[in-house]
Amino acid sequence: MVEMVFQQSARKKVIVWLVAIFVAAGAVIVHMIAWHNNGMHLEMFQWPETGKGYLTALYNLVVMLVLGVLLGVLLDRIGNLVGRGEGEKNAPGEEETDGQN
């Protein structure tokens, strides 16, 4: 009984994390679309001519980094929700091989 309550509580926690991370990733994507629609993204690609090219590269690097981290954490939380344990590398049911025959 206690295990079942703990599992439900853990599942709720994972679901809250999933929603929060999904909203954050969505916000980054909406930001990118909004900048593209209002012309700011196009203006950024003219910055190298003015000597601000490093800002364009830095902006794109940060956006890729943030989305990569958010999607990585999101997939990890989905794995936890479907039954993979915290930090577990093998899929459930797979045996761990240590290289010995």
DOVEX-361048 format. One record per residue: z negated, x negated, y of N, C-alpha, C in turn; residue number from 1; residue in three letters. Coordinates in nm, 4 decimals. Example, Ala and Ser with C-alpha at 12.3 -4.5 7.8 and 13.67 -1.06 7.14 Angstrom:
2
-0.7800|-1.3190|-0.5690|-0.7800|-1.2300|-0.4500|-0.7800|-1.3200|-0.3300|1|ALA
-0.7080|-1.2850|-0.2250|-0.7140|-1.3670|-0.1060|-0.7870|-1.2900|0.0030|2|SER
REM end
This chain:
101
0.0000|-0.0828|-0.1191|0.0000|0.0000|0.0000|0.0000|-0.0873|0.1257|1|MET
-0.0864|-0.1889|0.1245|-0.0947|-0.2783|0.2406|0.0354|-0.3549|0.2576|2|VAL
0.0958|-0.3976|0.1442|0.2225|-0.4703|0.1519|0.3317|-0.3835|0.2120|3|GLU
0.3329|-0.2553|0.1742|0.4355|-0.1647|0.2247|0.4208|-0.1449|0.3760|4|MET
0.2981|-0.1319|0.4234|0.2748|-0.1174|0.5677|0.3164|-0.2443|0.6400|5|VAL
0.2841|-0.3608|0.5811|0.3219|-0.4883|0.6423|0.4731|-0.5024|0.6476|6|PHE
0.5436|-0.4635|0.5390|0.6887|-0.4724|0.5370|0.7508|-0.3812|0.6414|7|GLN
0.6959|-0.2603|0.6576|0.7489|-0.1690|0.7592|0.7277|-0.2256|0.8981|8|GLN
0.6104|-0.2864|0.9199|0.5811|-0.3463|1.0496|0.6741|-0.4646|1.0765|9|SER
0.6982|-0.5462|0.9745|0.7879|-0.6609|0.9905|0.9306|-0.6135|1.0165|10|ALA
0.9727|-0.5077|0.9472|1.1075|-0.4544|0.9694|1.1224|-0.4011|1.1115|11|ARG
1.0206|-0.3331|1.1612|1.0261|-0.2823|1.2989|1.0375|-0.3967|1.3979|12|LYS
0.9628|-0.5041|1.3720|0.9682|-0.6205|1.4600|1.1080|-0.6816|1.4596|13|LYS
1.1684|-0.6938|1.3411|1.3032|-0.7504|1.3304|1.4033|-0.6592|1.4005|14|VAL
1.3877|-0.5285|1.3861|1.4794|-0.4344|1.4515|1.4681|-0.4445|1.6033|15|ILE
1.3465|-0.4583|1.6545|1.3286|-0.4754|1.7995|1.3968|-0.6034|1.8457|16|VAL
1.3820|-0.7122|1.7693|1.4498|-0.8376|1.8025|1.6004|-0.8193|1.8016|17|TRP
1.6509|-0.7492|1.6996|1.7951|-0.7266|1.6911|1.8463|-0.6533|1.8140|18|LEU
1.7771|-0.5502|1.8539|1.8201|-0.4722|1.9709|1.8157|-0.5596|2.0956|19|VAL
1.7078|-0.6356|2.1132|1.6947|-0.7201|2.2325|1.8042|-0.8259|2.2382|20|ALA
1.8322|-0.8912|2.1264|1.9345|-0.9955|2.1239|2.0729|-0.9351|2.1423|21|ILE
2.0963|-0.8191|2.0808|2.2246|-0.7512|2.0961|2.2485|-0.7130|2.2416|22|PHE
2.1446|-0.6650|2.3099|2.1572|-0.6290|2.4518|2.1840|-0.7536|2.5364|23|VAL
2.1156|-0.8638|2.5069|2.1368|-0.9876|2.5826|2.2794|-1.0396|2.5632|24|ALA
2.3281|-1.0393|2.4388|2.4657|-1.0845|2.4131|2.5645|-0.9905|2.4818|25|ALA
2.5372|-0.8614|2.4783|2.6232|-0.7649|2.5471|2.6256|-0.7879|2.6969|26|GLY
2.5100|-0.8225|2.7542|2.5038|-0.8488|2.8980|2.5895|-0.9700|2.9355|27|ALA
2.5867|-1.0742|2.8533|2.6693|-1.1916|2.8804|2.8176|-1.1548|2.8727|28|VAL
2.8533|-1.0753|2.7730|2.9934|-1.0347|2.7577|3.0369|-0.9464|2.8737|29|ILE
2.9516|-0.8516|2.9154|2.9842|-0.7657|3.0302|2.9986|-0.8499|3.1562|30|VAL
2.9130|-0.9502|3.1725|2.9231|-1.0406|3.2881|3.0587|-1.1111|3.2892|31|HIS
3.1006|-1.1605|3.1730|3.2294|-1.2295|3.1661|3.3447|-1.1355|3.1999|32|MET
3.3399|-1.0136|3.1494|3.4456|-0.9162|3.1775|3.4468|-0.8799|3.3253|33|ILE
3.3293|-0.8613|3.3836|3.3215|-0.8264|3.5259|3.3773|-0.9386|3.6125|34|ALA
3.3435|-1.0638|3.5803|3.3961|-1.1759|3.6577|3.5470|-1.1863|3.6429|35|TRP
3.5976|-1.1562|3.5247|3.7415|-1.1605|3.5033|3.8107|-1.0507|3.5845|36|HIS
3.7513|-0.9318|3.5856|3.8123|-0.8189|3.6564|3.8093|-0.8351|3.8089|37|ASN
3.7038|-0.8951|3.8632|3.6972|-0.9069|4.0098|3.7585|-1.0368|4.0622|38|ASN
3.8171|-1.1177|3.9734|3.8903|-1.2358|4.0170|3.8088|-1.3629|4.0300|39|GLY
3.6798|-1.3570|4.0042|3.5966|-1.4766|4.0188|3.6340|-1.5826|3.9154|40|MET
3.6676|-1.5382|3.7954|3.7047|-1.6340|3.6915|3.8322|-1.7091|3.7305|41|HIS
3.9294|-1.6397|3.7878|4.0528|-1.7036|3.8337|4.0236|-1.7999|3.9483|42|LEU
3.9330|-1.7601|4.0361|3.8952|-1.8478|4.1479|3.8298|-1.9759|4.0968|43|GLU
3.7540|-1.9651|3.9888|3.6890|-2.0840|3.9326|3.7912|-2.1868|3.8856|44|MET
3.9063|-2.1403|3.8345|4.0059|-2.2343|3.7864|4.0824|-2.3015|3.9007|45|PHE
4.0576|-2.2607|4.0239|4.1134|-2.3301|4.1392|4.0150|-2.4332|4.1940|46|GLN
3.8919|-2.4314|4.1455|3.7912|-2.5252|4.1926|3.8245|-2.6710|4.1649|47|TRP
3.8924|-2.7062|4.0542|3.9226|-2.8492|4.0346|4.0030|-2.9093|4.1490|48|PRO
4.0853|-2.8273|4.2146|4.1634|-2.8763|4.3283|4.0741|-2.9090|4.4472|49|GLU
3.9565|-2.8438|4.4546|3.8648|-2.8663|4.5665|3.7537|-2.9645|4.5322|50|THR
3.7589|-3.0197|4.4103|3.6554|-3.1159|4.3711|3.5364|-3.0512|4.3036|51|GLY
3.5442|-2.9219|4.2735|3.4335|-2.8531|4.2080|3.4656|-2.8235|4.0612|52|LYS
3.5513|-2.9029|4.0008|3.5920|-2.8807|3.8629|3.4778|-2.8887|3.7640|53|GLY
3.3785|-2.9721|3.7966|3.2640|-2.9848|3.7069|3.1878|-2.8535|3.6964|54|TYR
3.1883|-2.7713|3.8011|3.1211|-2.6416|3.7963|3.1900|-2.5464|3.6991|55|LEU
3.3231|-2.5501|3.6963|3.3975|-2.4662|3.6028|3.3638|-2.5052|3.4599|56|THR
3.3663|-2.6341|3.4328|3.3347|-2.6811|3.2977|3.1903|-2.6502|3.2614|57|ALA
3.0995|-2.6697|3.3545|2.9581|-2.6434|3.3298|2.9337|-2.4947|3.3029|58|LEU
2.9957|-2.4088|3.3828|2.9818|-2.2643|3.3647|3.0305|-2.2232|3.2259|59|TYR
3.1501|-2.2675|3.1874|3.2052|-2.2307|3.0570|3.1201|-2.2868|2.9430|60|ASN
3.0676|-2.4075|2.9589|2.9818|-2.4671|2.8579|2.8530|-2.3868|2.8411|61|LEU
2.7919|-2.3476|2.9509|2.6674|-2.2702|2.9453|2.6920|-2.1332|2.8821|62|VAL
2.8023|-2.0673|2.9176|2.8317|-1.9367|2.8592|2.8513|-1.9496|2.7087|63|VAL
2.9254|-2.0508|2.6640|2.9450|-2.0704|2.5202|2.8134|-2.1027|2.4495|64|MET
2.7305|-2.1840|2.5116|2.6020|-2.2203|2.4533|2.5118|-2.0981|2.4398|65|LEU
2.5017|-2.0188|2.5465|2.4161|-1.9003|2.5436|2.4643|-1.8011|2.4381|66|VAL
2.5947|-1.7730|2.4356|2.6466|-1.6797|2.3358|2.6294|-1.7343|2.1940|67|LEU
2.6492|-1.8628|2.1752|2.6308|-1.9225|2.0428|2.4875|-1.9108|1.9940|68|GLY
2.3929|-1.9402|2.0804|2.2518|-1.9291|2.0424|2.2155|-1.7837|2.0146|69|VAL
2.2574|-1.6925|2.1025|2.2255|-1.5513|2.0826|2.2852|-1.4979|1.9522|70|LEU
2.4095|-1.5318|1.9242|2.4716|-1.4839|1.8015|2.4092|-1.5488|1.6775|71|LEU
2.3710|-1.6747|1.6868|2.3034|-1.7407|1.5749|2.1692|-1.6767|1.5437|72|GLY
2.0916|-1.6506|1.6475|1.9620|-1.5848|1.6280|1.9825|-1.4425|1.5776|73|VAL
2.0836|-1.3737|1.6312|2.1121|-1.2377|1.5876|2.1449|-1.2338|1.4382|74|LEU
2.2293|-1.3244|1.3916|2.2638|-1.3279|1.2499|2.1440|-1.3668|1.1636|75|LEU
2.0579|-1.4544|1.2131|1.9371|-1.4901|1.1401|1.8457|-1.3694|1.1258|76|ASP
1.8299|-1.2927|1.2339|1.7453|-1.1730|1.2285|1.8048|-1.0674|1.1361|77|ARG
1.9360|-1.0552|1.1343|1.9992|-0.9611|1.0414|1.9721|-1.0058|0.8979|78|ILE
1.9787|-1.1355|0.8738|1.9461|-1.1879|0.7411|1.8030|-1.1564|0.7020|79|GLY
1.7102|-1.1679|0.7974|1.5707|-1.1337|0.7693|1.5558|-0.9849|0.7394|80|ASN
1.6340|-0.9035|0.8065|1.6244|-0.7589|0.7880|1.6729|-0.7172|0.6494|81|LEU
1.7757|-0.7825|0.5995|1.8301|-0.7444|0.4693|1.7608|-0.8147|0.3534|82|VAL
1.6620|-0.8968|0.3814|1.5809|-0.9485|0.2728|1.5729|-1.0979|0.2589|83|GLY
1.6487|-1.1735|0.3343|1.6385|-1.3188|0.3259|1.5110|-1.3600|0.3980|84|ARG
1.4312|-1.4444|0.3358|1.3045|-1.4869|0.3943|1.3240|-1.5793|0.5136|85|GLY
1.2174|-1.5987|0.5879|1.2201|-1.6844|0.7062|1.2501|-1.8278|0.6648|86|GLU
1.3585|-1.8855|0.7149|1.3940|-2.0243|0.6875|1.4572|-2.0462|0.5510|87|GLY
1.4838|-1.9403|0.4778|1.5433|-1.9517|0.3446|1.6921|-1.9776|0.3586|88|GLU
1.7421|-2.0778|0.2863|1.8832|-2.1138|0.3006|1.9703|-2.0490|0.1949|89|LYS
1.9161|-2.0258|0.0774|1.9938|-1.9670|-0.0305|1.9891|-1.8151|-0.0220|90|ASN
2.0929|-1.7525|-0.0692|2.0943|-1.6067|-0.0746|1.9949|-1.5613|-0.1819|91|ALA
1.9417|-1.4397|-0.1681|1.8483|-1.3918|-0.2697|1.9128|-1.3914|-0.4075|92|PRO
1.8389|-1.4398|-0.5068|1.8895|-1.4438|-0.6429|1.9549|-1.5757|-0.6810|93|GLY
1.9885|-1.6590|-0.5847|2.0492|-1.7885|-0.6149|1.9410|-1.8890|-0.6453|94|GLU
1.9679|-1.9739|-0.7424|1.8734|-2.0796|-0.7750|1.9003|-2.2008|-0.6878|95|GLU
1.7944|-2.2710|-0.6570|1.8087|-2.3921|-0.5765|1.8455|-2.5070|-0.6684|96|GLU
1.9467|-2.5820|-0.6323|1.9867|-2.6978|-0.7118|1.9402|-2.8235|-0.6418|97|THR
1.8814|-2.9123|-0.7205|1.8320|-3.0358|-0.6613|1.9172|-3.1559|-0.7021|98|ASP
2.0358|-3.1314|-0.7615|2.1258|-3.2394|-0.7948|2.1046|-3.2977|-0.9330|99|GLY
2.0075|-3.2468|-1.0088|1.9841|-3.2957|-1.1437|2.0516|-3.2051|-1.2436|100|GLN
2.1024|-3.2644|-1.3522|2.1684|-3.1854|-1.4568|2.0716|-3.1487|-1.5648|101|ASN
REM end
